[in-house]
Amino acid sequence: MEIRPISESLGAEILGVDFAAGIDDGTFARIREAFHEHGVIVIRDQTLTPDQHLAAARRFGAINVNRFFTPVAGYPEVAEVRKEPDQERNIGSNWHTDHSYDEVPALGSMLYALELPPAGGDTLFTNLGLAWETLSDGLKSVLAKLRAVHSSRHVFGPARMADPDLRARFRNAEQAVQDAVHPVVIRHPETGRRVLYVNPSFTVRFDGWTREESKPMLDWLFDHAVRPEFGCRVRWRKGSLALWDNRATWHMALNDYPGHRRLMHRVTIEGTRLSA
Ligand code: SIN
């Protein structure tokens, strides 16, 4: 097995493993270690059925079924991330971390590339541990006392599903009623590293503050977190299987392939309650 960092700050490619054939415990321990060290791992050259994809994800934890994504036929635990040639929007085009709107957010998401456009369709990632560490001590001491409200309502709720392009890809809009409150800086449950835990898609305000009061500071943090030196770019190949840490990274899927299909399968893994 070979592990190759993608950038100085985030991400690693893993070559020479075959999840369909099975991974022994020693190899899996090294893959898990790479996941915690790099935040995003991209396991190249896999050939997986949905059952094998689920089995790979279960090595990391129990499956979390996303209630909003349309599942793959016959596989309720596998979400479809599809863009057809005639669709304008793609899924996940704004910076976010999956499931921060849940009281117990997902550990990570495992995305498997089935069909890719001839060019484009990369995914960008950024490292929220670095985003935290590069703040001044003054700002850190203010943020460390704050909690933030995260919501799914404005992303998956009925108002958003008025758009037919989105309605075709998502379901259960009436279930987008839950908000969750998390510390603004969390202690990563596995690595112990402190991580800035707000994101542009789901964080709506600081707890106890109005949206108007929160916006300038949140916008400043959102700009800071996507400094190019914190990030990496994943260039997909058919058969690439990426796993990203939802507690330590954000991601954004580029929508730069008009007129082409991109089809991925996503499995989300259960996490634990987050604390400061
Ligand atoms: C997502 O946000 O889960 C999708 C990412 C991608 O399609 O690259």
Boltz pocket constraint, residues with backbone or C-beta under 6 A from the ligand:
constraints:
  - pocket:
      binder: B
      contacts: [[A, 81], [A, 91], [A, 92], [A, 93], [A, 98], [A, 109], [A, 111], [A, 121], [A, 122], [A, 123], [A, 251], [A, 252], [A, 253], [A, 254], [A, 264], [A, 266]]
      max_distance: 6.0
